[in-house]
Amino acid sequence: MTDPQTQLVKLEGAGVRKGAEWLVRGVDLSVSPGEIITLIGPNGSGKSTTAKMALGILTPSEGRAVRVPGLKVGYVPQKLTIDWTLPLSVHRFLRLTNHLSVAECTKALEQTGAGRLLNAEMRNLSGGELQRVMLARAIARNPDLLVLDEPVQGVDYAGEIAIYDLISEIRSTMGCGILMISHDLHVVMAAADQVVCLNGHVCCRGTPSDVSKDANYQALFGARAGAALAVYEHHHDHVHLPDGQVRHADGTLCSACPGEHHDHVHDEPHKQTDLSNAG
Ligand SMILES: Nc1ncnc2c1ncn2[C@@H]1O[C@H](COP(=O)(O)OP(=O)(O)OP(=O)(O)O)[C@@H](O)[C@H]1O
């Protein structure tokens, strides 16, 4: 547990009930500045419900959710309700819910490696571009806390790594706390400081490495999930920068060798562990 003085948000024994059903129960977690907490778990295990309690969108039916006064939150929801048949440029989208200047929009897009998309049409964006625009919208107002509900939806494996690297960079440069949800255990766990594994309640928690070895976690997802993490940790000695370049462990940059960085992906695609069907 982090120093309670610095916690941006804290859930204490928090749960939500709808009618006779508990959606999730007894969740304890906290997020401090500069910390990445990742929620994992099978479909319907209560991850989004937990994130919504942290955000204040849902009020706990038991326990409590405490946020520091004046907390600024950036949120990337799992689902976006947009009529994709209507024309909507990226900069208009960014300004729909925020009073942002064009300069602020451009800055946020540049921070997520999407500066060239300012005038693009939302409906024409690729999956990876859409997620970068969503992240730009979430960070545009310098939030203290970023809540990301499946930030790599619709993104291919190499793109996923780039987005998780980007999220780590946002944490370092902006110093915000991050509460993230993902099914994609292999990469996300390696990028997180703490992982909380849900299954209607907290099934297990700890560092990514601790969780991957936890008997409860392995019972839920199988030992294969832990093996995938080991593969990722072993190979991941480089960082994908938002501009498409790759920074190696020795600090050198390269822009023309993308194929060399994912031999573990191309050789062993079956090691990519998607938990969306688990449980
Ligand atoms: N408003 C609601 N009313 C009733 N049940 C709900 C409501 N919202 C969520 N649920 C149920 O609560 C459970 C937890 O849902 P939640 O969306 O938190 O899970 P999740 O872990 O985020 O799932 P997924 O991985 O599929 O996104 C599910 O069984 C879901 O059907």
PDBQT file of the ligand as one rigid body, heavy atoms in Angstrom, charges set to zero:
ROOT
HETATM    1  N1  LIG A 301     -25.951  -1.494 -14.853  1.00  0.00    +0.000 N 
HETATM    2  C1  LIG A 301     -25.895  -2.800 -14.667  1.00  0.00    +0.000 A 
HETATM    3  N2  LIG A 301     -26.986  -3.499 -14.263  1.00  0.00    +0.000 NA
HETATM    4  C2  LIG A 301     -26.912  -4.813 -14.049  1.00  0.00    +0.000 A 
HETATM    5  N3  LIG A 301     -25.814  -5.553 -14.229  1.00  0.00    +0.000 NA
HETATM    6  C3  LIG A 301     -24.706  -4.926 -14.643  1.00  0.00    +0.000 A 
HETATM    7  C4  LIG A 301     -24.670  -3.527 -14.885  1.00  0.00    +0.000 A 
HETATM    8  N4  LIG A 301     -23.438  -3.181 -15.285  1.00  0.00    +0.000 NA
HETATM    9  C5  LIG A 301     -22.708  -4.316 -15.288  1.00  0.00    +0.000 A 
HETATM   10  N5  LIG A 301     -23.467  -5.362 -14.914  1.00  0.00    +0.000 N 
HETATM   11  C6  LIG A 301     -23.033  -6.746 -14.741  1.00  0.00    +0.000 C 
HETATM   12  O1  LIG A 301     -22.001  -6.716 -13.758  1.00  0.00    +0.000 OA
HETATM   13  C7  LIG A 301     -20.982  -7.652 -14.052  1.00  0.00    +0.000 C 
HETATM   14  C8  LIG A 301     -19.639  -6.920 -14.091  1.00  0.00    +0.000 C 
HETATM   15  O2  LIG A 301     -19.643  -6.061 -15.230  1.00  0.00    +0.000 OA
HETATM   16  P1  LIG A 301     -18.354  -5.236 -15.632  1.00  0.00    +0.000 P 
HETATM   17  O3  LIG A 301     -18.722  -4.445 -16.860  1.00  0.00    +0.000 OA
HETATM   18  O4  LIG A 301     -17.855  -4.499 -14.447  1.00  0.00    +0.000 OA
HETATM   19  O5  LIG A 301     -17.333  -6.403 -15.981  1.00  0.00    +0.000 OA
HETATM   20  P2  LIG A 301     -15.940  -6.351 -16.743  1.00  0.00    +0.000 P 
HETATM   21  O6  LIG A 301     -14.989  -7.167 -15.926  1.00  0.00    +0.000 OA
HETATM   22  O7  LIG A 301     -15.546  -4.942 -17.004  1.00  0.00    +0.000 OA
HETATM   23  O8  LIG A 301     -16.312  -7.120 -18.087  1.00  0.00    +0.000 OA
HETATM   24  P3  LIG A 301     -15.704  -7.062 -19.580  1.00  0.00    +0.000 P 
HETATM   25  O9  LIG A 301     -14.339  -7.651 -19.490  1.00  0.00    +0.000 OA
HETATM   26  O10 LIG A 301     -16.627  -7.958 -20.335  1.00  0.00    +0.000 OA
HETATM   27  O11 LIG A 301     -15.742  -5.642 -20.028  1.00  0.00    +0.000 OA
HETATM   28  C9  LIG A 301     -21.374  -8.293 -15.365  1.00  0.00    +0.000 C 
HETATM   29  O12 LIG A 301     -21.993  -9.520 -15.083  1.00  0.00    +0.000 OA
HETATM   30  C10 LIG A 301     -22.383  -7.330 -15.967  1.00  0.00    +0.000 C 
HETATM   31  O13 LIG A 301     -23.316  -7.986 -16.771  1.00  0.00    +0.000 OA
ENDROOT
TORSDOF 0
